[in-house]
Amino acid sequence: MKKFIISLFIFTISVPIINAQDSGFGAVNPSDLFSGGNVILRGLMERDYELVLLNGEMIHGNAEGSPFLNDDFTKGKIIFNNGKEYDVLTRLNVGSQKFEIKKNFNSPASLIDINKSVTVQMNNKSYNLHSINLGNEQILAILEDCVELKNISLYYFPRKVIKMPVETGAAAPTTGFTKVPKPKWADASEFLILKDNNWYSVPNSFKKLVSMNIFDSKLLKKYKKSNKLNIKKKESLIKMVTYFNSI
């Protein structure tokens, strides 16, 4: 039996909507929203949910589960580096790494592309676009800013991948009909550490963390012994990063 984690990409077309009425954001001044190319706002299209697997098989909204961090829209803000803020309802599609926003619950959803000078707040958390290097691959990703310090920073990378069901090898029914299993959205979120301009994915075990040599191994072991370090918990990681930033 094998499990297959299949990478995906999502077709999108970044066509700016410059008419605030069409976008459902009548209270937003388009000249502010598009100032300096900070945000591209466009109507949400059906093709934004067309998933294409690496083997070329097309899935059209057929994956079980959800590509969203949270399915429901929640109150949030779009914050520009010039200090201007706009209240919105928003949710994050972690499959496409894009935010969907609404003016209110009855208005249509729009999709936004942001650059690094824009912050989106959602559920009292701040999200920004970052250029990260993981496994020698440079990618743009929406990250939650957990703590940003002078020497070390901690981020949360909310993401999901398409996972194919486990192959059971069960015999087909006598009718000859075999139900094709549907792919599923699976959580692949991780914490990231930025230190000395290098990105590190926080592993699931303390032993692996020590072997990565992000921090001095003796000090790290000593810290764990003196503190209730849980590398799967954000608050525990924030305390660890804060400690190593201070020495």
C-alpha positions in Angstrom: 0.0 0.0 0.0 1.3 3.4 -0.8 0.3 6.9 0.1 0.8 9.6 -2.5 1.1 13.3 -1.6 0.5 15.1 -4.8 1.6 18.7 -5.3 -0.9 20.9 -7.1 -1.2 24.2 -8.8 -4.2 26.4 -9.4 -4.9 28.4 -12.5 -5.6 32.0 -11.7 -5.8 35.1 -13.9 -4.9 38.3 -12.1 -7.3 40.7 -13.8 -7.6 43.9 -11.7 -11.2 45.1 -11.0 -11.0 48.9 -11.0 -14.7 49.4 -10.5 -15.5 49.4 -6.7 -19.2 48.8 -7.4 -18.5 45.7 -9.4 -16.3 44.3 -6.8 -18.8 44.8 -4.0 -16.5 47.3 -2.2 -18.4 50.5 -2.7 -16.9 51.9 0.6 -13.3 51.4 -0.7 -11.6 54.0 -2.7 -10.0 52.2 -5.7 -7.2 54.7 -6.0 -6.2 53.7 -2.4 -6.7 50.0 -2.9 -4.5 49.8 -6.0 -2.0 52.5 -5.0 1.5 51.4 -6.0 0.3 48.0 -7.1 -0.1 46.8 -3.5 -3.2 44.8 -4.1 -4.9 43.3 -7.1 -8.6 42.8 -6.6 -10.7 40.7 -8.9 -13.9 38.7 -9.0 -13.7 35.2 -7.9 -13.9 32.8 -10.9 -14.9 29.2 -11.2 -11.4 28.4 -12.6 -9.9 29.3 -9.2 -11.0 26.0 -8.0 -9.8 23.9 -10.9 -7.1 21.7 -9.5 -4.6 20.1 -11.9 -2.5 17.1 -10.6 1.0 16.5 -11.8 -0.1 13.5 -13.8 -2.3 15.8 -15.9 -5.6 14.5 -14.5 -8.0 17.4 -14.0 -10.2 17.6 -10.9 -12.9 20.2 -11.0 -13.8 21.0 -7.4 -13.9 17.3 -6.7 -11.4 17.0 -3.8 -13.0 16.1 -0.5 -12.5 18.4 2.4 -11.7 22.1 2.1 -8.8 24.2 0.8 -9.5 26.9 3.3 -7.8 27.6 6.6 -11.3 28.2 7.9 -14.4 27.7 5.8 -16.3 30.7 7.1 -15.5 34.3 6.4 -14.4 36.3 9.5 -13.9 39.9 10.3 -10.5 41.2 9.3 -8.5 44.1 7.9 -6.3 45.0 5.0 -3.5 47.2 6.2 -1.2 49.2 3.9 2.3 50.4 4.7 1.0 54.0 4.5 -1.1 53.3 7.5 -4.5 53.1 5.8 -6.7 50.2 6.8 -9.9 48.7 5.4 -12.3 46.5 7.3 -13.3 43.3 5.4 -14.6 39.8 5.8 -11.9 37.4 4.8 -10.7 33.8 4.6 -7.5 32.2 3.4 -7.4 29.6 0.6 -4.3 27.8 1.7 -4.4 25.7 -1.5 -3.8 28.8 -3.7 -2.2 30.9 -1.0 -4.7 33.7 -1.7 -7.2 35.6 0.4 -10.9 35.9 -0.4 -12.6 39.0 0.9 -16.2 40.4 1.1 -17.6 43.8 2.1 -20.3 42.0 4.1 -21.9 38.6 4.4 -24.4 39.2 1.6 -21.8 40.6 -1.0 -20.0 38.4 -3.5 -16.5 37.3 -2.7 -13.5 38.7 -4.5 -9.9 37.4 -4.7 -6.9 39.5 -3.8 -3.2 39.3 -4.6 -1.0 41.2 -2.2 2.6 42.2 -2.2 5.1 42.3 0.7 3.9 45.8 1.8 0.4 44.7 2.7 -0.7 43.0 5.9 -4.0 41.0 6.2 -5.4 40.6 9.7 -7.7 37.7 10.4 -8.8 36.2 13.8 -6.4 38.6 15.5 -3.5 37.2 13.5 -1.3 39.0 11.0 -0.5 37.5 7.6 2.1 38.7 5.1 3.5 37.5 1.8 7.1 36.2 2.2 9.7 34.8 -0.2 11.0 31.7 1.4 13.5 29.0 0.5 12.7 25.5 1.5 14.4 22.4 0.2 16.3 24.6 -2.3 13.0 25.8 -3.7 12.2 29.5 -3.7 8.5 30.1 -3.2 6.1 32.9 -2.3 3.9 32.0 0.6 1.4 33.6 3.0 2.7 33.3 6.5 1.3 34.1 9.9 3.8 36.3 11.7 4.2 34.6 15.1 7.1 36.7 16.3 9.7 38.8 14.4 12.9 39.6 16.4 16.3 41.1 15.6 18.1 37.8 15.0 15.5 35.1 14.8 11.8 35.0 13.7 9.1 32.4 13.9 6.3 32.0 11.3 3.4 29.6 10.7 2.9 28.4 7.2 -0.7 27.3 6.8 -1.0 25.1 3.8 -2.8 22.0 2.4 -2.0 19.4 -0.2 -4.0 16.9 -2.2 -3.6 13.4 -0.9 -4.8 10.4 -2.8 -6.5 7.7 -0.7 -4.5 4.7 0.4 -4.5 1.9 -2.1 -6.2 -1.1 -0.4 -5.9 -3.6 -3.2 -9.4 -4.8 -2.5 -11.1 -6.8 -5.3 -13.7 -5.1 -7.4 -17.3 -6.0 -6.9 -18.8 -8.8 -8.9 -20.8 -6.3 -10.9 -17.5 -5.0 -12.3 -18.1 -1.5 -11.1 -15.3 0.1 -9.1 -15.9 3.4 -7.3 -13.1 5.7 -8.1 -11.7 7.1 -4.8 -11.7 10.9 -4.5 -8.6 12.8 -3.6 -8.7 14.7 -0.3 -7.3 17.9 1.0 -4.8 17.1 3.8 -3.2 19.5 6.2 0.5 20.2 5.6 1.0 23.2 7.8 4.3 23.8 9.5 6.2 26.3 11.6 9.2 28.0 10.0 12.2 29.6 11.6 14.2 32.4 9.9 17.7 32.7 11.2 20.8 34.3 9.5 18.7 34.7 6.3 18.1 30.9 6.2 14.7 29.3 6.4 14.1 26.1 8.5 11.0 23.9 8.8 10.5 23.0 12.4 10.4 19.1 12.5 8.0 17.0 14.5 10.7 15.6 16.9 13.1 17.4 19.3 15.9 15.0 18.2 15.5 16.1 14.6 15.5 19.8 15.7 18.8 19.3 17.5 20.4 17.6 14.5 19.5 20.5 12.2 22.0 22.7 14.1 19.8 25.8 14.0 20.8 26.5 17.6 23.7 25.3 19.7 22.8 21.7 20.6 24.0 21.9 24.2 22.1 25.1 24.9 19.0 23.7 23.2 19.1 20.5 25.3 19.6 22.6 28.4 16.7 24.9 27.4 14.4 21.9 26.9 15.4 20.4 30.3 14.6 23.7 32.0 11.4 24.5 30.1 8.4 22.6 29.0 9.3 22.8 25.3 6.7 21.6 22.9 7.8 22.1 19.3 4.3 21.5 18.0 2.9 24.5 20.0 3.2 28.1 18.8 3.5 29.7 22.2 6.2 27.2 23.3 8.2 27.9 20.1 7.8 31.7 20.5 9.4 31.4 24.0 12.2 29.2 22.6 12.9 31.7 19.7 12.8 34.6 22.1 15.3 33.0 24.4 17.8 32.2 21.6 17.4 35.7 20.2 18.4 37.2 23.5 21.7 35.3 24.0 
